[in-house]
Amino acid sequence: MSKKNEIGPFSRRSFLRSAATFGAAAVAAPAFAQSALDGLLNAPERGNWDEQFDAKAASRTASIAVTNTPVLGPDSVPNIQQAIAQYQSIASNGGWPQVTPGDTRLQLGVSDQSVQALRQRLAITGDLPREAGMSSSFDSYVDGAVKRFQARHGLPPDGVLGEFTIKALNIPVEVRLQQLNTNLVRLQTFPSDLGRRHVMVNIPATYVEAVQDGQVALRHEAIVGRLTRPTHIINSKIYEVILNPYWTAPRSIVEKDIVPIMRKDPTYLTKNNIRLFDTKGTEVPPDSIDWNAAKAPNLMFRQDPGKNNAMASTKINFHNPNNEYMHDTPEQGLFNKLMRFDSSGCVRVQNVRDLAVWLLAETPEWPRQRVESVIATRVNTPIELPQEVPVYFAYISAWGAGNGVVQFRDDIYQLDGNAQLALDTTAGVEQPVQ
C-alpha cells in the first residue's frame, strides 16, 4: 500500500468552490480552439460509444458503460495503455474547458451559454457524439452524454449536473493522466494467471466481480471500509461459505456500543439474540453482569443466526491476517448510498447469496435450492469449498474498459497522490447545483 497523500483529506465541496473560482477566469467556451477539438473528435483513440445516439437511446445510457470484461484480466494492461494514449492526446491538444454553470441549474431543456463549454468537455472525451454540435441548448444529446460521463465515473447516471459531477468534469487532464499511470503500475503487479474462476473486490469502485473463463459472471455492489478503517489490499483464496453465520462482536464494539446500551436497556442482548460465553464456553446470563462496572466484561458476545444477525444469511471466508471477510447484511438500504465506504474493513456484498451459489457451482451437492432451504432453517452451516477460489482485493481507481471507454473512481483512501481525486465520504447523495 503506497504512502498516503500528505495534503490530507479533500472535500468534493471545497474543490467545487475552488473550481468555480478558477473557472470564472478560464477561457470562454467559444474561444476554445476548434481545430484542436476537431482533431480530438476524429482521433481513433476516442473509441465508439454509439454513433447513432439520439433521444430514443437516452434510456440506454445507464447501462452503456457496463461490460462483461473484467477489471483484472489479460487485456487490463493493454486497455489502460490505450486509455493513457487517449488522454495524452487530449493533453497535447490543450485539455478541456472548465464547466462553470454559475447560477443556472444545467439540466434537460435549459438553454445557457455555459452549455457550450459542457458540450466541448463531453465531446473531447467521447461522451458526446460529434453530430450533436456546439449549441447552447441542453438537449437530449447532452443529457445522454452527461449520463455516459456519470456512468464512467461511478456516479448515478441521472443527467443532472450535481456538485460531484461538476467536480469530476473539472479535474484537469494532467491529473487524470497521473491517475491512469498510477493504476497502470498497480495492474502490472497482478499475476498473468488469475485462475479460471476468481473473485475481485475493487475497493474504490465498491463492487465485486465473479469472473469465470475470462468473463464477468456476476457483479455486485459492495460496502467497503471507511478511510479510518480501510479494507486491506490482499491476494488470497476463498475457502469457505457459511450459511446462517454466528456473529462475534469485536471488543471495540462491546466497549463503545453494547455496554452503554445495556446500561440503558438491560433487554438489548436478549432482543438481539446475543449470548455471552466465558473462556470455557459456558453461557453467562446477562442479568448476572454488573453493566455499570468500569470495564466491560471479559466475555464473548456472540449473536445467533437469524434475521437480526449482523451478517444476515451468509459469510464468505478467505485466508487473511486481518479478520476480514465478505458477508450479507440486514441493512440492504445501505447499498443505495452514493458513498459506500461505511464498514470497519469487512466487505458487505449485495445479493451475496448469488455469489455464494456461484462459489458452490462446482459442488453438485449444493444447488441453489438447497442453499435457500438451509438458510430458511437458520441453522449455522459451514461449507468448505472442495477447491479454493482465488480472490483479489484490489485498489483500481482508473482503468480501460475496452472500445475506448475509460473508467474513473474517487481515490477514497488517498493513495493516488493528488488531493483532487479524493472524496468527501460524509455526503450521502449528490446535490444538484442551483
C-alpha positions as CSV (number, residue, x, y, z in Angstrom):
1,M,0.0,0.0,0.0
2,S,1.5,3.3,-1.0
3,K,2.1,6.3,1.2
4,K,-0.9,8.5,1.9
5,N,-1.2,11.9,0.3
6,E,0.4,14.4,2.7
7,I,-2.1,17.1,1.6
8,G,-4.7,15.3,3.6
9,P,-8.4,14.7,3.1
10,F,-10.0,16.6,0.3
11,S,-13.7,17.6,0.2
12,R,-15.7,17.4,-3.0
13,R,-17.4,20.6,-1.8
14,S,-14.2,22.5,-1.2
15,F,-12.9,21.5,-4.6
16,L,-16.1,22.6,-6.2
17,R,-15.8,26.1,-4.7
18,S,-12.2,26.4,-5.8
19,A,-13.0,25.1,-9.3
20,A,-15.8,27.6,-9.7
21,T,-13.4,30.4,-8.8
22,F,-10.9,29.1,-11.2
23,G,-13.5,28.6,-13.9
24,A,-14.6,32.2,-13.8
25,A,-11.2,33.2,-15.2
26,A,-10.9,30.4,-17.7
27,V,-11.1,30.8,-21.4
28,A,-14.6,31.3,-22.6
29,A,-16.2,28.3,-24.4
30,P,-16.5,29.9,-27.8
31,A,-12.8,30.7,-27.8
32,F,-11.7,27.1,-27.3
33,A,-9.5,26.1,-30.2
34,Q,-11.9,24.5,-32.7
35,S,-9.1,22.9,-34.6
36,A,-7.8,21.1,-31.5
37,L,-11.4,20.0,-30.8
38,D,-11.9,18.7,-34.3
39,G,-8.6,16.7,-34.0
40,L,-9.8,15.1,-30.8
41,L,-13.2,14.3,-32.1
42,N,-11.7,12.5,-35.1
43,A,-8.9,10.7,-33.2
44,P,-9.2,6.9,-33.4
45,E,-8.3,6.6,-29.7
46,R,-11.7,8.1,-28.8
47,G,-13.4,4.8,-29.2
48,N,-17.0,4.4,-30.3
49,W,-19.8,4.8,-27.8
50,D,-22.7,4.8,-30.1
51,E,-22.6,6.9,-33.3
52,Q,-26.4,6.5,-33.7
53,F,-27.2,8.0,-30.3
54,D,-30.4,10.1,-30.2
55,A,-33.2,10.9,-27.8
56,K,-34.5,7.3,-28.1
57,A,-31.2,6.0,-26.9
58,A,-31.1,8.1,-23.7
59,S,-32.7,5.3,-21.7
60,R,-29.7,3.0,-22.5
61,T,-27.1,5.2,-21.1
62,A,-27.4,3.9,-17.5
63,S,-26.0,0.5,-18.7
64,I,-23.8,1.6,-21.6
65,A,-20.6,1.6,-19.5
66,V,-21.4,-1.9,-18.1
67,T,-19.3,-4.7,-19.7
68,N,-18.6,-8.3,-19.1
69,T,-14.9,-7.6,-19.5
70,P,-13.3,-7.9,-16.0
71,V,-11.1,-5.1,-14.5
72,L,-8.4,-7.7,-14.0
73,G,-7.6,-9.9,-16.9
74,P,-5.2,-10.3,-19.9
75,D,-6.5,-7.1,-21.5
76,S,-6.2,-4.9,-18.4
77,V,-2.7,-3.5,-19.2
78,P,-3.3,-3.0,-23.0
79,N,-6.6,-1.3,-22.2
80,I,-5.2,1.1,-19.7
81,Q,-2.3,1.8,-22.0
82,Q,-4.8,2.7,-24.8
83,A,-6.5,5.0,-22.3
84,I,-3.2,6.7,-21.4
85,A,-2.5,7.3,-25.1
86,Q,-6.0,8.8,-25.5
87,Y,-5.6,11.2,-22.6
88,Q,-2.0,12.1,-23.7
89,S,-3.5,13.1,-27.0
90,I,-6.1,15.2,-25.2
91,A,-3.4,16.8,-23.1
92,S,-1.2,17.7,-26.1
93,N,-4.3,19.4,-27.7
94,G,-4.8,21.7,-24.7
95,G,-7.0,19.6,-22.4
96,W,-10.7,20.5,-21.9
97,P,-12.5,23.7,-20.8
98,Q,-13.9,24.2,-17.3
99,V,-17.6,23.8,-16.8
100,T,-19.0,26.7,-14.7
101,P,-22.8,26.8,-14.6
102,G,-22.9,29.8,-12.3
103,D,-26.4,30.4,-11.0
104,T,-28.0,28.3,-13.7
105,R,-29.0,24.7,-13.0
106,L,-28.0,22.8,-16.1
107,Q,-30.5,20.1,-17.0
108,L,-32.6,18.9,-19.9
109,G,-34.4,21.8,-21.5
110,V,-32.2,24.6,-20.3
111,S,-30.5,27.0,-22.7
112,D,-27.4,28.7,-21.4
113,Q,-24.1,29.9,-22.7
114,S,-22.2,27.5,-20.3
115,V,-23.7,24.5,-22.1
116,Q,-21.3,25.2,-25.0
117,A,-18.3,24.5,-22.6
118,L,-20.1,21.4,-21.3
119,R,-20.6,20.1,-24.9
120,Q,-16.9,20.7,-25.7
121,R,-15.9,19.0,-22.5
122,L,-18.0,15.9,-23.2
123,A,-17.1,15.8,-26.8
124,I,-13.4,15.7,-26.1
125,T,-13.7,12.5,-24.0
126,G,-16.0,10.9,-26.5
127,D,-19.2,11.1,-24.3
128,L,-21.0,13.5,-26.8
129,P,-21.3,12.3,-30.4
130,R,-19.9,14.6,-33.0
131,E,-23.2,15.2,-34.8
132,A,-24.6,16.8,-31.6
133,G,-23.0,20.2,-32.5
134,M,-22.0,23.0,-30.1
135,S,-25.2,24.9,-29.4
136,S,-26.2,26.4,-26.0
137,S,-29.1,24.1,-25.6
138,F,-29.1,21.2,-23.0
139,D,-30.9,18.8,-25.3
140,S,-31.2,15.0,-25.4
141,Y,-27.7,14.6,-26.8
142,V,-26.2,16.5,-23.8
143,D,-28.5,14.6,-21.4
144,G,-27.3,11.3,-22.7
145,A,-23.7,12.4,-22.8
146,V,-23.8,13.5,-19.2
147,K,-25.3,10.2,-18.2
148,R,-22.5,8.4,-20.1
149,F,-19.9,10.5,-18.3
150,Q,-21.5,9.8,-14.9
151,A,-21.6,6.1,-15.6
152,R,-17.9,6.1,-16.4
153,H,-17.1,7.9,-13.1
154,G,-19.3,5.7,-10.8
155,L,-21.9,8.4,-10.4
156,P,-25.7,7.9,-10.7
157,P,-26.5,8.3,-14.4
158,D,-29.3,10.8,-13.9
159,G,-28.2,13.5,-16.3
160,V,-28.2,16.2,-13.6
161,L,-25.1,18.3,-13.1
162,G,-24.7,18.0,-9.3
163,E,-21.6,19.1,-7.4
164,F,-19.9,15.7,-7.7
165,T,-20.4,15.5,-11.5
166,I,-19.1,19.0,-11.9
167,K,-16.1,18.2,-9.8
168,A,-15.3,15.2,-11.9
169,L,-15.8,17.2,-15.2
170,N,-13.3,19.8,-14.0
171,I,-10.4,17.6,-12.9
172,P,-7.6,18.5,-15.3
173,V,-6.5,16.0,-17.9
174,E,-3.0,16.1,-16.4
175,V,-4.4,14.8,-13.1
176,R,-6.4,12.1,-14.9
177,L,-3.2,11.0,-16.8
178,Q,-1.4,10.8,-13.4
179,Q,-4.2,8.6,-12.1
180,L,-4.1,6.3,-15.1
181,N,-0.3,5.9,-14.9
182,T,-0.5,5.1,-11.2
183,N,-3.1,2.4,-11.9
184,L,-1.1,1.0,-14.8
185,V,1.6,0.2,-12.2
186,R,-0.9,-1.5,-10.0
187,L,-2.4,-3.6,-12.8
188,Q,1.1,-4.7,-13.8
189,T,1.6,-6.3,-10.4
190,F,-1.1,-8.9,-10.8
191,P,-0.3,-12.4,-11.9
192,S,-0.9,-13.3,-15.6
193,D,-2.9,-16.4,-14.5
194,L,-5.6,-15.2,-12.1
195,G,-7.4,-18.5,-12.1
196,R,-10.2,-19.9,-14.3
197,R,-12.7,-18.8,-11.6
198,H,-11.8,-15.9,-9.4
199,V,-13.3,-13.1,-7.4
200,M,-12.2,-9.5,-7.5
201,V,-13.1,-6.8,-5.0
202,N,-12.4,-3.3,-6.4
203,I,-12.3,-1.1,-3.3
204,P,-12.6,2.4,-4.8
205,A,-15.3,1.2,-7.2
206,T,-17.2,-0.5,-4.3
207,Y,-18.1,-3.6,-6.3
208,V,-17.3,-7.3,-6.5
209,E,-16.8,-9.2,-9.7
210,A,-17.0,-13.0,-10.0
211,V,-15.1,-14.0,-13.1
212,Q,-15.2,-17.3,-15.0
213,D,-13.2,-18.1,-18.1
214,G,-12.2,-14.5,-18.7
215,Q,-15.8,-13.1,-18.5
216,V,-17.6,-11.4,-15.6
217,A,-20.3,-13.9,-14.5
218,L,-21.6,-11.7,-11.6
219,R,-21.1,-8.1,-10.5
220,H,-22.3,-7.0,-7.0
221,E,-22.4,-3.6,-5.3
222,A,-20.4,-3.6,-2.1
223,I,-19.8,-1.7,1.0
224,V,-16.1,-1.4,2.0
225,G,-14.0,0.0,4.8
226,R,-14.1,3.7,5.7
227,L,-10.9,5.8,5.4
228,T,-10.2,5.3,9.2
229,R,-10.7,1.5,8.9
230,P,-9.8,0.6,5.4
231,T,-10.3,-2.7,3.7
232,H,-6.9,-4.3,3.2
233,I,-5.4,-4.9,-0.2
234,I,-4.6,-8.6,-0.4
235,N,-4.4,-11.6,-2.8
236,S,-5.9,-14.6,-1.1
237,K,-8.2,-17.6,-1.6
238,I,-11.8,-18.2,-0.6
239,Y,-12.0,-21.5,1.3
240,E,-15.5,-21.5,3.0
241,V,-19.1,-20.3,2.7
242,I,-21.1,-20.2,6.0
243,L,-24.8,-20.2,5.8
244,N,-26.6,-18.6,8.8
245,P,-23.3,-17.5,10.4
246,Y,-22.8,-16.6,14.0
247,W,-21.5,-13.0,14.6
248,T,-19.0,-12.4,17.4
249,A,-18.9,-8.7,18.4
250,P,-15.3,-7.2,18.4
251,R,-14.1,-5.9,21.7
252,S,-14.3,-2.3,20.4
253,I,-18.0,-2.6,19.7
254,V,-18.6,-4.3,23.0
255,E,-16.9,-1.4,24.9
256,K,-18.2,1.5,22.8
257,D,-21.6,0.3,21.8
258,I,-23.1,-2.7,23.6
259,V,-22.2,-1.9,27.2
260,P,-23.5,1.7,27.1
261,I,-26.8,0.3,25.5
262,M,-27.1,-2.3,28.2
263,R,-26.9,0.4,30.9
264,K,-30.0,1.9,29.4
265,D,-31.8,-1.2,28.1
266,P,-30.9,-4.4,30.0
267,T,-33.0,-6.4,27.5
268,Y,-30.9,-5.4,24.5
269,L,-28.9,-8.6,24.3
270,T,-31.9,-10.8,24.6
271,K,-33.9,-8.9,22.0
272,N,-31.0,-9.1,19.5
273,N,-30.2,-12.8,20.2
274,I,-26.7,-12.0,21.6
275,R,-25.5,-14.5,24.1
276,L,-22.5,-14.3,26.5
277,F,-19.8,-17.1,26.9
278,D,-16.8,-17.3,29.2
279,T,-13.4,-18.6,28.2
280,K,-14.6,-22.2,28.8
281,G,-17.6,-21.9,26.5
282,T,-20.1,-21.7,29.4
283,E,-23.0,-19.4,28.7
284,V,-23.3,-16.5,31.2
285,P,-26.8,-14.9,31.9
286,P,-26.8,-11.1,31.1
287,D,-28.5,-10.3,34.3
288,S,-25.5,-11.6,36.3
289,I,-23.2,-8.9,34.9
290,D,-22.6,-5.5,36.5
291,W,-23.1,-3.3,33.4
292,N,-22.1,-0.2,35.4
293,A,-18.6,-1.6,36.2
294,A,-15.6,0.4,34.9
295,K,-14.5,-2.2,32.4
296,A,-16.6,-4.3,30.0
297,P,-16.9,-8.0,31.0
298,N,-14.3,-10.3,29.6
299,L,-16.7,-12.4,27.8
300,M,-17.5,-13.4,24.2
301,F,-20.6,-11.6,22.8
302,R,-22.0,-14.0,20.1
303,Q,-25.1,-13.3,18.1
304,D,-27.2,-16.3,17.0
305,P,-28.1,-16.8,13.3
306,G,-31.3,-15.1,12.2
307,K,-32.8,-12.1,10.5
308,N,-31.2,-9.7,13.0
309,N,-27.7,-11.2,12.7
310,A,-25.2,-8.6,11.7
311,M,-24.1,-10.8,8.8
312,A,-27.6,-11.9,7.9
313,S,-27.7,-15.1,5.8
314,T,-24.2,-15.6,4.5
315,K,-20.5,-15.2,5.3
316,I,-17.6,-15.9,2.9
317,N,-14.2,-16.6,4.4
318,F,-10.8,-16.2,2.8
319,H,-7.3,-16.6,4.2
320,N,-6.2,-13.3,5.7
321,P,-4.4,-12.0,8.9
322,N,-6.9,-9.1,9.3
323,N,-10.0,-10.9,10.4
324,E,-11.9,-9.6,7.4
325,Y,-14.4,-11.4,5.3
326,M,-17.3,-10.9,2.9
327,H,-20.9,-11.1,4.2
328,D,-24.5,-10.3,3.9
329,T,-26.2,-7.5,5.8
330,P,-29.7,-6.9,7.2
331,E,-29.3,-3.2,6.2
332,Q,-29.9,-3.6,2.5
333,G,-30.7,0.1,2.1
334,L,-27.0,0.9,2.6
335,F,-26.4,-0.3,-1.0
336,N,-28.5,2.7,-2.3
337,K,-26.0,5.2,-0.9
338,L,-23.7,7.1,-3.3
339,M,-20.8,6.7,-0.9
340,R,-20.5,3.1,0.3
341,F,-17.4,3.4,2.5
342,D,-19.0,2.5,5.8
343,S,-17.6,-0.7,7.2
344,S,-14.8,-1.5,9.6
345,G,-12.8,-3.4,6.9
346,C,-15.1,-6.3,6.0
347,V,-17.0,-6.2,2.7
348,R,-20.8,-6.3,2.6
349,V,-22.0,-7.8,-0.7
350,Q,-25.4,-7.0,-2.2
351,N,-27.2,-10.2,-3.3
352,V,-24.5,-12.2,-1.7
353,R,-26.5,-15.4,-2.0
354,D,-25.9,-15.3,-5.7
355,L,-22.2,-15.1,-5.1
356,A,-22.4,-18.0,-2.6
357,V,-24.2,-20.1,-5.2
358,W,-21.6,-19.2,-7.8
359,L,-18.8,-20.2,-5.4
360,L,-20.6,-23.6,-4.8
361,A,-21.5,-24.1,-8.5
362,E,-18.9,-26.9,-8.9
363,T,-20.1,-28.6,-5.7
364,P,-23.0,-30.7,-7.0
365,E,-24.5,-31.3,-3.6
366,W,-25.1,-27.6,-3.0
367,P,-27.5,-26.4,-5.7
368,R,-29.4,-23.1,-5.2
369,Q,-32.5,-24.8,-3.8
370,R,-30.5,-26.5,-1.0
371,V,-28.7,-23.3,-0.2
372,E,-32.0,-21.4,0.2
373,S,-33.6,-24.2,2.2
374,V,-30.7,-24.3,4.7
375,I,-30.8,-20.5,5.1
376,A,-34.5,-20.8,5.9
377,T,-33.7,-23.2,8.8
378,R,-31.4,-20.5,10.4
379,V,-29.1,-23.3,11.4
380,N,-25.4,-22.4,11.3
381,T,-23.9,-24.4,8.4
382,P,-20.3,-24.1,7.3
383,I,-19.5,-25.4,3.8
384,E,-15.8,-26.0,2.9
385,L,-15.1,-25.4,-0.8
386,P,-13.5,-28.5,-2.4
387,Q,-11.3,-26.2,-4.4
388,E,-10.3,-22.8,-3.1
389,V,-11.2,-19.8,-5.3
390,P,-8.7,-17.0,-5.7
391,V,-9.8,-13.6,-4.5
392,Y,-8.1,-10.3,-5.2
393,F,-8.8,-7.2,-3.1
394,A,-7.6,-4.5,-5.5
395,Y,-7.3,-0.7,-5.4
396,I,-8.0,0.2,-9.1
397,S,-9.3,3.8,-9.4
398,A,-8.9,4.1,-13.1
399,W,-8.9,1.5,-15.9
400,G,-9.6,1.0,-19.6
401,A,-12.8,-1.0,-20.2
402,G,-12.1,-1.6,-23.9
403,N,-13.5,0.0,-27.0
404,G,-12.0,3.4,-25.9
405,V,-14.1,3.6,-22.7
406,V,-12.2,4.8,-19.7
407,Q,-13.4,4.4,-16.2
408,F,-12.5,6.5,-13.1
409,R,-13.4,6.3,-9.4
410,D,-12.6,8.6,-6.4
411,D,-9.4,8.0,-4.5
412,I,-11.2,7.1,-1.3
413,Y,-8.0,6.0,0.6
414,Q,-5.9,8.9,-0.8
415,L,-3.4,6.6,-2.5
416,D,-3.3,8.2,-5.9
417,G,-1.1,11.2,-4.9
418,N,-3.4,14.1,-5.7
419,A,-6.0,15.6,-3.4
420,Q,-8.3,16.5,-6.3
421,L,-9.0,12.8,-6.7
422,A,-10.1,12.2,-3.1
423,L,-13.7,12.1,-1.8
424,D,-15.9,13.6,0.8
425,T,-17.4,10.5,2.4
426,T,-19.7,12.4,4.7
427,A,-22.1,13.0,1.8
428,G,-24.8,10.6,1.1
429,V,-26.3,11.9,-2.2
430,E,-25.2,14.2,-5.0
431,Q,-27.0,17.5,-4.6
432,P,-27.9,19.5,-7.7
433,V,-26.1,22.8,-8.2
434,Q,-28.7,25.5,-8.1
